[in-house]
Amino acid sequence: MAEKKLTVKEMLKINIRGINFIYKLIPWNYFLGFTLIIVWVLIDYWTYIFLAILVDNIINGAAREVLIRNVVILVGGHITLVVLHWILAHYYYYCGSNVWELANVQLNRKIMDMDYEYMESKAIQNLRRDIDSMARDNADGGGLNKLFWNVLPVISSGVNILIMLFYTIYLASKSSIVFAGEPAKAVLVVFLFIAIFALLMALALYKNNYAQKNIYKKNEEMLPLFRQIHFYTEEYISTEKCGKIIRMFQQQNLLSYYIESLFSKLNGKVNSIGRLDETRNAWSGIIETVFSGLIYFILGVMVLNNAISVGSVCLYAGCISRFLFYFSKFIKVSTELAGNTKYVKMYFDFLDIPNKKYKGTLPVEKRDDNKFAIEFHNVSFRYPGSSKYVLKNFSIKFNIGERLAVVGKNGSGKTTFIKLLCRLYDPTEGEIFLNGIDIRKYDYKEYLSLFSVVFQDFKIPALPLGQNVAASVEYDREKAEDALRRAGLSSLLEKLPDGLGTPVYKDFDKDGVDISGGEAQKVAIARALYHDTPFVILDEPTAALDPLAEYEIYSRFDELVGTKTAVYISHRLSSCQFCNDILVIDNGKAVQRGSHGSLIKEKEGLYYKLWNTQAKYYKTGSEAV
């Protein structure tokens, strides 16, 4: 489907929103920008006006004092304006030099606050990457970055065009003096002047639009190339995990072939853009040369016929030549901004993505006894864009303060069950209740605060250890240290050079401490313990470990959570035998529930089949249990 073309009104609306957004990020630049435009315009006219006066003074034999005064005004005023322009421009562009960084902060905040379902959307993730690519990888920055750097040039050029257009029309009207007594010729000359002027400007506009349209087309074609290059160079060949695969399977030639082909295609697009820009500049030069020659011819005729003074030649010639410069600049920059509007819109489209999830308003009841009852009632769920149900007519009720082990084959719906429990997604059908009330009615953040989860794909960022555990800049040091010790990291804590302030990993700090995979798991567990919530969940964070090691971590963690309600997710049955309540999920349905002893007796049930299938892998572990 062809993309809808933006109307002029829509483009103006988007760019005005972009300008207002930028100046809210850097408020001082409103004043600086407005003042800079005035000084910008004054610099040209100050020189031309006083130079014209000075030439006429010399020709007319003005007094020496008058000449000196006008020279001082011309030179002194010009120097003053140039210095003022330099100061204003320095601070304007200095304050705005980080406009993309400031705008990027808003994107990062948005992606952290948007509904979780968007995090699993390829379209949303690609939109985010494309916005980055246009801002970083584009030759002069796309989107808000380009808008900021070009908004003043296009406004000042527009102002100059209006003023200089007045001088151009005024000069054309002077033809009546040259053709005194021959009004028909005067009208014809004015008409021809305007016609030639309009023709040349239309040609300049056409050539510029043609070039810019193709330039943006090439930029569009580069976006998927940037995305692929980013993947191969930053997410594949530069990572430790993939580094082992590259070496063991000798993928160097394969990857080099693809990366080189991508850069070759990218360079082809860049070269095409360069050729288009050169052609556009060549046409601008030809048009300016033709029009300048016409103007100087007319000025010469007018001087010879005493229609204007010699000094006025300096004024008119300067103004009209600057008119051509500013017209060319205005057309080029405004056309670029028109094409750039799409990328400004991309930015706001991302910020405007609505959160579908109802956040609720009811406060969660504060209970010292942690008596929070959860019930799934006929819950069915399918992921956005999919017609396949992951859970279907799923109903269970938690026993408060007890352990629930959730087991099943890979892909049975265990992790989806946790996502719904934590309200990362809402059910497609059915309801989930907390103490008899639909969880969608509770304040969203308050509801989330009931859970501490260690996910199977947990991450430990390269931040100070204490902040990692607390997930906060400010934290209770004693509580953080206690959580780490309870998680089994006493020895690590004692050898850290800066205690809780020591950064985890050396990614960004040479004084950081690299930790093993097992230690990272314990940090994740300490993070869950620190938050001391009524519900604690382990969602297969030890899936990469052998059954014995997994069982050890699960059983030890069970001792740590005390009387809290705990949920343990695993596809390995041996890890959760210590739970008296085991839920078996298969194809999105709760098919069995009971203790290990009762479930193993149901020989037709899935639990019995899974147990016997897996027994050879954890027999030693089961005997130890």
C-alpha positions as semicolon CSV with decimal commas, in nm:
position;residue;x (nm);y (nm);z (nm)
1;M;0,000;0,000;0,000
2;A;0,134;0,342;-0,099
3;E;0,218;0,566;0,192
4;K;-0,015;0,861;0,237
5;K;0,145;1,185;0,129
6;L;0,142;1,463;0,388
7;T;-0,037;1,784;0,298
8;V;0,134;2,122;0,340
9;K;-0,092;2,192;0,637
10;E;0,003;1,863;0,802
11;M;0,374;1,926;0,741
12;L;0,351;2,273;0,895
13;K;0,166;2,134;1,196
14;I;0,422;1,859;1,253
15;N;0,721;2,093;1,217
16;I;0,568;2,361;1,442
17;R;0,511;2,091;1,703
18;G;0,872;1,984;1,656
19;I;1,002;2,341;1,701
20;N;0,793;2,391;2,016
21;F;0,911;2,056;2,149
22;I;1,277;2,147;2,087
23;Y;1,246;2,484;2,256
24;K;1,077;2,325;2,556
25;L;1,385;2,105;2,588
26;I;1,609;2,414;2,564
27;P;1,386;2,712;2,665
28;W;1,656;2,983;2,636
29;N;1,686;2,919;2,265
30;Y;1,350;3,083;2,195
31;F;1,498;3,421;2,283
32;L;1,841;3,347;2,135
33;G;1,693;3,230;1,807
34;F;1,463;3,529;1,766
35;T;1,747;3,773;1,838
36;L;1,984;3,585;1,609
37;I;1,743;3,614;1,314
38;I;1,721;3,993;1,360
39;V;2,101;4,029;1,374
40;W;2,135;3,792;1,077
41;V;1,912;4,014;0,862
42;L;2,069;4,340;0,981
43;I;2,425;4,235;0,887
44;D;2,346;4,228;0,513
45;Y;2,141;4,546;0,499
46;W;2,373;4,747;0,720
47;T;2,659;4,690;0,478
48;Y;2,464;4,754;0,157
49;I;2,275;5,062;0,281
50;F;2,576;5,243;0,428
51;L;2,802;5,140;0,139
52;A;2,551;5,296;-0,103
53;I;2,540;5,614;0,107
54;L;2,921;5,627;0,120
55;V;2,959;5,591;-0,260
56;D;2,704;5,866;-0,321
57;N;2,884;6,083;-0,063
58;I;3,211;6,044;-0,255
59;I;3,055;6,112;-0,596
60;N;2,862;6,414;-0,465
61;G;3,168;6,558;-0,289
62;A;3,040;6,531;0,068
63;A;3,238;6,690;0,349
64;R;3,530;6,502;0,497
65;E;3,361;6,481;0,837
66;V;3,054;6,323;0,678
67;L;3,267;6,064;0,496
68;I;3,458;5,974;0,814
69;R;3,136;5,950;1,013
70;N;2,976;5,719;0,756
71;V;3,288;5,500;0,732
72;V;3,293;5,466;1,113
73;I;2,922;5,382;1,115
74;L;2,965;5,128;0,831
75;V;3,273;4,954;0,974
76;G;3,189;4,989;1,344
77;G;2,829;4,879;1,298
78;H;2,929;4,583;1,084
79;I;3,192;4,467;1,334
80;T;2,945;4,508;1,622
81;L;2,677;4,306;1,443
82;V;2,923;4,031;1,342
83;V;3,054;3,998;1,700
84;L;2,699;3,997;1,837
85;H;2,603;3,735;1,578
86;W;2,900;3,520;1,673
87;I;2,811;3,534;2,045
88;L;2,443;3,460;1,989
89;A;2,514;3,180;1,739
90;H;2,772;3,026;1,973
91;Y;2,530;3,004;2,263
92;Y;2,231;2,910;2,046
93;Y;2,406;2,616;1,883
94;Y;2,599;2,527;2,199
95;C;2,274;2,498;2,393
96;G;2,116;2,304;2,109
97;S;2,412;2,083;2,024
98;N;2,269;1,807;2,245
99;V;1,914;1,841;2,114
100;W;1,914;1,479;1,995
101;E;2,045;1,354;2,330
102;L;1,768;1,544;2,509
103;A;1,508;1,416;2,263
104;N;1,646;1,064;2,297
105;V;1,590;1,080;2,673
106;Q;1,220;1,123;2,598
107;L;1,224;0,817;2,371
108;N;1,399;0,610;2,637
109;R;1,149;0,720;2,899
110;K;0,865;0,635;2,663
111;I;0,994;0,285;2,590
112;M;1,028;0,218;2,963
113;D;0,676;0,345;3,037
114;M;0,485;0,194;2,743
115;D;0,280;-0,123;2,778
116;Y;0,504;-0,429;2,789
117;E;0,337;-0,583;2,483
118;Y;0,508;-0,320;2,268
119;M;0,846;-0,450;2,385
120;E;0,773;-0,774;2,202
121;S;0,658;-0,598;1,883
122;K;0,911;-0,607;1,596
123;A;0,737;-0,311;1,431
124;I;0,779;-0,095;1,742
125;Q;1,141;-0,203;1,792
126;N;1,225;-0,132;1,426
127;L;1,059;0,210;1,448
128;R;1,279;0,289;1,749
129;R;1,593;0,175;1,562
130;D;1,498;0,371;1,249
131;I;1,456;0,692;1,451
132;D;1,805;0,637;1,593
133;S;1,949;0,564;1,249
134;M;1,805;0,880;1,098
135;A;1,947;1,088;1,382
136;R;2,290;0,923;1,409
137;D;2,373;0,762;1,076
138;N;2,227;1,021;0,839
139;A;2,494;1,257;0,703
140;D;2,356;1,568;0,876
141;G;2,116;1,408;1,119
142;G;1,750;1,348;1,051
143;G;1,431;1,421;1,241
144;L;1,439;1,671;1,528
145;N;1,816;1,713;1,491
146;K;1,785;1,835;1,133
147;L;1,484;2,050;1,221
148;F;1,681;2,230;1,493
149;W;1,984;2,302;1,276
150;N;1,773;2,429;0,985
151;V;1,482;2,614;1,142
152;L;1,673;2,943;1,182
153;P;1,826;2,938;0,831
154;V;1,484;2,881;0,671
155;I;1,316;3,158;0,876
156;S;1,597;3,412;0,823
157;S;1,609;3,325;0,452
158;G;1,233;3,380;0,428
159;V;1,261;3,721;0,595
160;N;1,547;3,821;0,364
161;I;1,352;3,707;0,058
162;L;1,056;3,929;0,149
163;I;1,277;4,235;0,200
164;M;1,485;4,175;-0,109
165;L;1,177;4,102;-0,317
166;F;1,063;4,454;-0,233
167;Y;1,390;4,594;-0,367
168;T;1,365;4,380;-0,680
169;I;1,012;4,500;-0,757
170;Y;1,112;4,858;-0,679
171;L;1,402;4,829;-0,924
172;A;1,171;4,695;-1,193
173;S;0,938;4,990;-1,141
174;K;1,228;5,227;-1,213
175;S;1,205;5,125;-1,579
176;S;0,934;5,389;-1,618
177;I;1,208;5,653;-1,589
178;V;1,421;5,486;-1,858
179;F;1,122;5,467;-2,091
180;A;0,970;5,804;-2,006
181;G;0,694;5,882;-2,251
182;E;0,678;5,517;-2,363
183;P;0,456;5,348;-2,101
184;A;0,397;5,044;-2,322
185;K;0,769;4,966;-2,328
186;A;0,796;5,026;-1,955
187;V;0,514;4,778;-1,888
188;L;0,668;4,528;-2,131
189;V;1,010;4,551;-1,961
190;V;0,857;4,503;-1,617
191;F;0,653;4,207;-1,747
192;L;0,958;4,046;-1,910
193;F;1,163;4,103;-1,595
194;I;0,898;3,937;-1,378
195;A;0,847;3,655;-1,631
196;I;1,218;3,575;-1,655
197;F;1,249;3,602;-1,278
198;A;0,952;3,367;-1,223
199;L;1,079;3,122;-1,486
200;L;1,425;3,099;-1,333
201;M;1,285;3,063;-0,980
202;A;1,041;2,792;-1,098
203;L;1,328;2,606;-1,265
204;A;1,535;2,631;-0,946
205;L;1,241;2,504;-0,741
206;Y;1,175;2,214;-0,979
207;K;1,539;2,101;-0,987
208;N;1,568;2,126;-0,610
209;N;1,245;1,936;-0,546
210;Y;1,350;1,664;-0,789
211;A;1,689;1,626;-0,622
212;Q;1,553;1,635;-0,266
213;K;1,277;1,385;-0,343
214;N;1,536;1,137;-0,467
215;I;1,774;1,213;-0,180
216;Y;1,507;1,122;0,074
217;K;1,418;0,815;-0,128
218;K;1,782;0,704;-0,100
219;N;1,775;0,780;0,273
220;E;1,469;0,558;0,308
221;E;1,648;0,278;0,128
222;M;1,942;0,311;0,368
223;L;1,735;0,250;0,684
224;P;1,718;-0,131;0,655
225;L;2,089;-0,131;0,561
226;F;2,172;0,061;0,879
227;R;1,960;-0,184;1,076
228;Q;2,142;-0,487;0,934
229;I;2,487;-0,331;0,974
230;H;2,406;-0,246;1,336
231;F;2,299;-0,606;1,399
232;Y;2,611;-0,766;1,249
233;T;2,869;-0,519;1,383
234;E;2,725;-0,444;1,728
235;E;2,496;-0,733;1,820
236;Y;2,679;-1,025;1,662
237;I;3,051;-1,008;1,587
238;S;3,125;-0,786;1,888
239;T;2,965;-1,007;2,153
240;E;3,137;-1,274;2,356
241;K;2,856;-1,526;2,303
242;C;2,872;-1,501;1,923
243;G;3,251;-1,476;1,925
244;K;3,272;-1,844;2,024
245;I;3,040;-1,948;1,741
246;I;3,232;-1,739;1,486
247;R;3,560;-1,907;1,576
248;M;3,435;-2,261;1,620
249;F;3,243;-2,263;1,290
250;Q;3,488;-2,029;1,111
251;Q;3,218;-1,784;1,010
252;Q;3,465;-1,503;0,937
253;N;3,440;-1,528;0,557
254;L;3,062;-1,565;0,565
255;L;3,010;-1,262;0,790
256;S;3,272;-1,052;0,608
257;Y;3,090;-1,122;0,281
258;Y;2,756;-1,000;0,417
259;I;2,900;-0,698;0,600
260;E;3,104;-0,589;0,297
261;S;2,801;-0,627;0,069
262;L;2,594;-0,414;0,306
263;F;2,858;-0,140;0,318
264;S;2,890;-0,159;-0,062
265;K;2,515;-0,103;-0,102
266;L;2,528;0,177;0,155
267;N;2,817;0,350;-0,022
268;G;2,623;0,326;-0,348
269;K;2,331;0,511;-0,189
270;V;2,564;0,773;-0,038
271;N;2,734;0,832;-0,373
272;S;2,395;0,869;-0,544
273;I;2,297;1,131;-0,287
274;G;2,627;1,313;-0,351
275;R;2,565;1,320;-0,727
276;L;2,210;1,448;-0,679
277;D;2,336;1,724;-0,449
278;E;2,610;1,823;-0,695
279;T;2,359;1,843;-0,982
280;R;2,129;2,058;-0,769
281;N;2,413;2,294;-0,679
282;A;2,522;2,317;-1,044
283;W;2,174;2,420;-1,154
284;S;2,156;2,676;-0,873
285;G;2,489;2,822;-0,992
286;I;2,369;2,845;-1,355
287;I;2,042;3,014;-1,254
288;E;2,220;3,263;-1,026
289;T;2,470;3,349;-1,299
290;V;2,198;3,411;-1,562
291;F;1,985;3,618;-1,328
292;S;2,282;3,819;-1,195
293;G;2,388;3,903;-1,552
294;L;2,036;4,025;-1,628
295;I;2,029;4,240;-1,314
296;Y;2,366;4,402;-1,380
297;F;2,260;4,480;-1,738
298;I;1,943;4,651;-1,614
299;L;2,135;4,841;-1,346
300;G;2,384;4,965;-1,607
301;V;2,106;5,090;-1,834
302;M;1,939;5,268;-1,541
303;V;2,258;5,440;-1,429
304;L;2,321;5,561;-1,784
305;N;1,967;5,702;-1,794
306;N;2,001;5,861;-1,447
307;A;1,717;5,644;-1,313
308;I;1,926;5,550;-1,008
309;S;2,246;5,679;-0,850
310;V;2,581;5,497;-0,864
311;G;2,557;5,429;-0,493
312;S;2,219;5,267;-0,547
313;V;2,386;5,020;-0,782
314;C;2,577;4,885;-0,480
315;L;2,255;4,863;-0,281
316;Y;2,040;4,701;-0,550
317;A;2,311;4,474;-0,688
318;G;2,401;4,355;-0,337
319;C;2,041;4,304;-0,230
320;I;1,938;4,122;-0,546
321;S;2,245;3,897;-0,545
322;R;2,171;3,814;-0,182
323;F;1,811;3,756;-0,281
324;L;1,928;3,486;-0,520
325;F;2,147;3,336;-0,249
326;Y;1,870;3,335;0,009
327;F;1,607;3,214;-0,238
328;S;1,827;2,919;-0,332
329;K;1,899;2,853;0,033
330;F;1,533;2,885;0,132
331;I;1,420;2,644;-0,139
332;K;1,692;2,394;-0,053
333;V;1,643;2,404;0,324
334;S;1,262;2,418;0,315
335;T;1,255;2,126;0,072
336;E;1,488;1,931;0,299
337;L;1,267;2,011;0,597
338;A;0,959;1,905;0,401
339;G;1,122;1,568;0,335
340;N;1,250;1,556;0,691
341;T;0,894;1,599;0,820
342;K;0,845;1,226;0,783
343;Y;1,120;1,162;1,036
344;V;0,991;1,425;1,277
345;K;0,656;1,250;1,247
346;M;0,823;0,914;1,317
347;Y;0,955;1,059;1,642
348;F;0,614;1,187;1,753
349;D;0,438;0,874;1,630
350;F;0,657;0,681;1,874
351;L;0,590;0,921;2,161
352;D;0,219;0,917;2,079
353;I;0,183;0,538;2,094
354;P;-0,110;0,501;2,334
355;N;-0,094;0,268;2,629
356;K;-0,392;0,035;2,589
357;K;-0,371;-0,105;2,938
358;Y;-0,618;0,044;3,186
359;K;-0,405;0,152;3,480
360;G;-0,676;0,134;3,747
361;T;-0,732;0,362;4,043
362;L;-0,807;0,140;4,343
363;P;-0,528;0,132;4,601
364;V;-0,399;-0,212;4,692
365;E;-0,495;-0,301;5,049
366;K;-0,199;-0,279;5,288
367;R;-0,175;-0,605;5,481
368;D;0,088;-0,692;5,737
369;D;-0,005;-1,060;5,711
370;N;0,049;-1,067;5,331
371;K;-0,287;-1,236;5,286
372;F;-0,333;-1,171;4,914
373;A;-0,545;-1,427;4,731
374;I;-0,502;-1,460;4,351
375;E;-0,750;-1,637;4,125
376;F;-0,752;-1,695;3,748
377;H;-1,110;-1,736;3,628
378;N;-1,163;-1,879;3,275
379;V;-0,863;-1,687;3,145
380;S;-0,779;-1,716;2,776
381;F;-0,495;-1,530;2,610
382;R;-0,340;-1,484;2,269
383;Y;-0,056;-1,250;2,186
384;P;-0,133;-0,935;1,983
385;G;-0,146;-1,010;1,612
386;S;-0,182;-1,385;1,670
387;S;-0,494;-1,599;1,634
388;K;-0,348;-1,883;1,842
389;Y;-0,445;-1,904;2,210
390;V;-0,149;-1,962;2,444
391;L;-0,382;-2,010;2,742
392;K;-0,742;-2,129;2,706
393;N;-1,010;-2,136;2,980
394;F;-0,736;-2,132;3,241
395;S;-0,861;-2,132;3,601
396;I;-0,661;-2,169;3,922
397;K;-0,658;-2,025;4,273
398;F;-0,346;-1,964;4,482
399;N;-0,318;-2,089;4,834
400;I;-0,198;-1,787;5,032
401;G;0,146;-1,824;5,189
402;E;0,219;-2,155;5,017
403;R;0,444;-2,268;4,732
404;L;0,311;-2,331;4,387
405;A;0,532;-2,511;4,138
406;V;0,428;-2,472;3,775
407;V;0,565;-2,736;3,542
408;G;0,511;-2,841;3,183
409;K;0,676;-2,883;2,848
410;N;0,849;-2,596;2,672
411;G;0,594;-2,369;2,508
412;S;0,308;-2,493;2,725
413;G;0,225;-2,143;2,853
414;K;0,414;-2,127;3,184
415;T;0,589;-1,794;3,120
416;T;0,271;-1,646;2,971
417;F;0,095;-1,739;3,294
418;I;0,355;-1,533;3,485
419;K;0,321;-1,237;3,246
420;L;-0,053;-1,233;3,309
421;L;-0,008;-1,274;3,684
422;C;0,229;-0,975;3,689
423;R;-0,005;-0,787;3,454
424;L;0,256;-0,739;3,183
425;Y;-0,037;-0,844;2,965
426;D;-0,411;-0,844;3,029
427;P;-0,623;-1,151;2,951
428;T;-0,786;-1,167;2,608
429;E;-1,084;-1,325;2,782
430;G;-1,168;-1,400;3,143
431;E;-1,057;-1,231;3,464
432;I;-0,782;-1,240;3,725
433;F;-0,881;-1,148;4,080
434;L;-0,682;-1,018;4,375
435;N;-0,878;-1,059;4,698
436;G;-1,198;-1,089;4,492
437;I;-1,142;-0,775;4,280
438;D;-1,042;-0,770;3,911
439;I;-0,672;-0,675;3,907
440;R;-0,738;-0,425;3,624
441;K;-0,917;-0,204;3,874
442;Y;-0,613;-0,166;4,098
443;D;-0,358;0,111;4,055
444;Y;-0,112;-0,044;3,811
445;K;0,212;0,050;3,991
446;E;0,074;-0,052;4,329
447;Y;-0,027;-0,390;4,190
448;L;0,318;-0,447;4,037
449;S;0,476;-0,368;4,374
450;L;0,328;-0,692;4,511
451;F;0,567;-0,905;4,304
452;S;0,938;-0,982;4,296
453;V;1,034;-1,187;3,993
454;V;1,354;-1,353;3,877
455;F;1,292;-1,416;3,507
456;Q;1,467;-1,683;3,301
457;D;1,620;-1,406;3,085
458;F;1,714;-1,182;3,379
459;K;1,965;-0,902;3,320
460;I;2,216;-0,738;3,553
461;P;2,315;-0,396;3,417
462;A;2,668;-0,256;3,456
463;L;2,576;-0,040;3,756
464;P;2,703;-0,028;4,116
465;L;2,610;-0,346;4,301
466;G;2,396;-0,171;4,563
467;Q;2,189;0,011;4,301
468;N;2,150;-0,315;4,111
469;V;2,004;-0,486;4,415
470;A;1,779;-0,196;4,515
471;A;1,690;-0,093;4,156
472;S;1,723;0,263;4,282
473;V;1,980;0,542;4,309
474;E;1,918;0,579;4,682
475;Y;1,888;0,264;4,891
476;D;1,915;0,107;5,237
477;R;2,275;-0,020;5,257
478;E;2,214;-0,261;5,546
479;K;1,911;-0,408;5,371
480;A;2,104;-0,449;5,043
481;E;2,397;-0,618;5,216
482;D;2,160;-0,850;5,404
483;A;1,986;-0,948;5,077
484;L;2,323;-1,026;4,914
485;R;2,440;-1,236;5,207
486;R;2,111;-1,427;5,219
487;A;2,147;-1,494;4,847
488;G;2,488;-1,650;4,914
489;L;2,717;-1,364;4,806
490;S;2,895;-1,292;5,135
491;S;3,237;-1,380;4,994
492;L;3,185;-1,158;4,689
493;L;3,070;-0,868;4,905
494;E;3,378;-0,891;5,128
495;K;3,630;-0,875;4,841
496;L;3,471;-0,583;4,652
497;P;3,706;-0,280;4,659
498;D;3,424;-0,027;4,707
499;G;3,161;-0,250;4,865
500;L;2,810;-0,182;4,736
501;G;2,946;0,108;4,531
502;T;3,156;-0,124;4,314
503;P;3,026;-0,139;3,955
504;V;2,924;-0,481;3,828
505;Y;3,126;-0,571;3,514
506;K;3,399;-0,364;3,350
507;D;3,189;-0,249;3,052
508;F;3,204;0,118;3,149
509;D;3,437;0,129;3,449
510;K;3,784;-0,027;3,472
511;D;3,734;-0,058;3,848
512;G;3,427;-0,274;3,799
513;V;3,415;-0,640;3,898
514;D;3,321;-0,915;3,652
515;I;3,090;-1,171;3,806
516;S;3,014;-1,525;3,693
517;G;2,680;-1,646;3,562
518;G;2,605;-1,811;3,895
519;E;2,687;-1,491;4,086
520;A;2,468;-1,292;3,849
521;Q;2,179;-1,528;3,929
522;K;2,236;-1,468;4,298
523;V;2,239;-1,090;4,245
524;A;1,902;-1,128;4,070
525;I;1,777;-1,331;4,365
526;A;1,911;-1,069;4,608
527;R;1,719;-0,806;4,410
528;A;1,399;-1,006;4,463
529;L;1,473;-1,048;4,836
530;Y;1,552;-0,677;4,885
531;H;1,208;-0,571;4,765
532;D;1,041;-0,793;5,026
533;T;0,711;-0,831;4,838
534;P;0,415;-1,061;4,925
535;F;0,466;-1,268;4,607
536;V;0,799;-1,410;4,493
537;I;0,839;-1,578;4,153
538;L;1,124;-1,775;3,997
539;D;1,060;-1,816;3,625
540;E;1,325;-2,069;3,515
541;P;1,624;-1,841;3,586
542;T;1,840;-2,152;3,613
543;A;1,732;-2,317;3,286
544;A;2,094;-2,335;3,167
545;L;2,204;-2,530;3,476
546;D;2,190;-2,904;3,531
547;P;1,894;-3,043;3,733
548;L;2,097;-3,089;4,052
549;A;2,225;-2,731;4,050
550;E;1,879;-2,599;3,969
551;Y;1,722;-2,801;4,251
552;E;1,981;-2,665;4,497
553;I;1,905;-2,304;4,405
554;Y;1,526;-2,356;4,413
555;S;1,524;-2,530;4,749
556;R;1,763;-2,277;4,903
557;F;1,557;-1,990;4,771
558;D;1,248;-2,155;4,917
559;E;1,408;-2,127;5,262
560;L;1,474;-1,756;5,203
561;V;1,120;-1,651;5,112
562;G;0,983;-1,770;5,447
563;T;0,605;-1,737;5,474
564;K;0,555;-1,547;5,148
565;T;0,353;-1,686;4,861
566;A;0,603;-1,825;4,611
567;V;0,567;-1,948;4,254
568;Y;0,835;-2,163;4,091
569;I;0,833;-2,219;3,715
570;S;1,030;-2,502;3,558
571;H;1,008;-2,754;3,276
572;R;1,213;-2,993;3,495
573;L;1,002;-3,168;3,753
574;S;1,288;-3,259;3,984
575;S;1,352;-2,895;4,076
576;C;1,013;-2,838;4,237
577;Q;0,954;-3,156;4,434
578;F;0,974;-2,964;4,761
579;C;0,644;-2,790;4,674
580;N;0,331;-2,956;4,808
581;D;0,126;-2,785;4,537
582;I;0,227;-2,856;4,177
583;L;0,035;-2,723;3,876
584;V;0,083;-2,898;3,540
585;I;0,018;-2,689;3,227
586;D;-0,019;-2,838;2,880
587;N;-0,117;-2,653;2,563
588;G;-0,235;-2,353;2,764
589;K;-0,456;-2,546;3,004
590;A;-0,422;-2,650;3,367
591;V;-0,441;-3,029;3,327
592;Q;-0,330;-3,148;3,673
593;R;-0,273;-3,017;4,021
594;G;-0,154;-3,178;4,344
595;S;0,155;-3,290;4,534
596;H;0,438;-3,483;4,374
597;G;0,324;-3,797;4,554
598;S;-0,036;-3,774;4,432
599;L;0,052;-3,673;4,076
600;I;0,306;-3,952;4,026
601;K;0,030;-4,202;4,102
602;E;-0,181;-4,078;3,809
603;K;-0,018;-4,297;3,546
604;E;-0,235;-4,163;3,265
605;G;-0,151;-3,803;3,353
606;L;0,108;-3,580;3,188
607;Y;0,308;-3,538;3,511
608;Y;0,377;-3,912;3,530
609;K;0,489;-3,920;3,165
610;L;0,715;-3,618;3,206
611;W;0,862;-3,758;3,527
612;N;0,956;-4,088;3,369
613;T;1,085;-3,922;3,055
614;Q;1,312;-3,693;3,256
615;A;1,404;-3,946;3,525
616;K;1,722;-4,060;3,355
617;Y;1,854;-3,703;3,374
618;Y;1,782;-3,641;3,742
619;K;1,757;-3,984;3,903
620;T;2,054;-3,915;4,127
621;G;1,897;-3,586;4,223
622;S;1,564;-3,745;4,308
623;E;1,732;-4,002;4,529
624;A;1,918;-3,721;4,703
625;V;1,587;-3,551;4,759
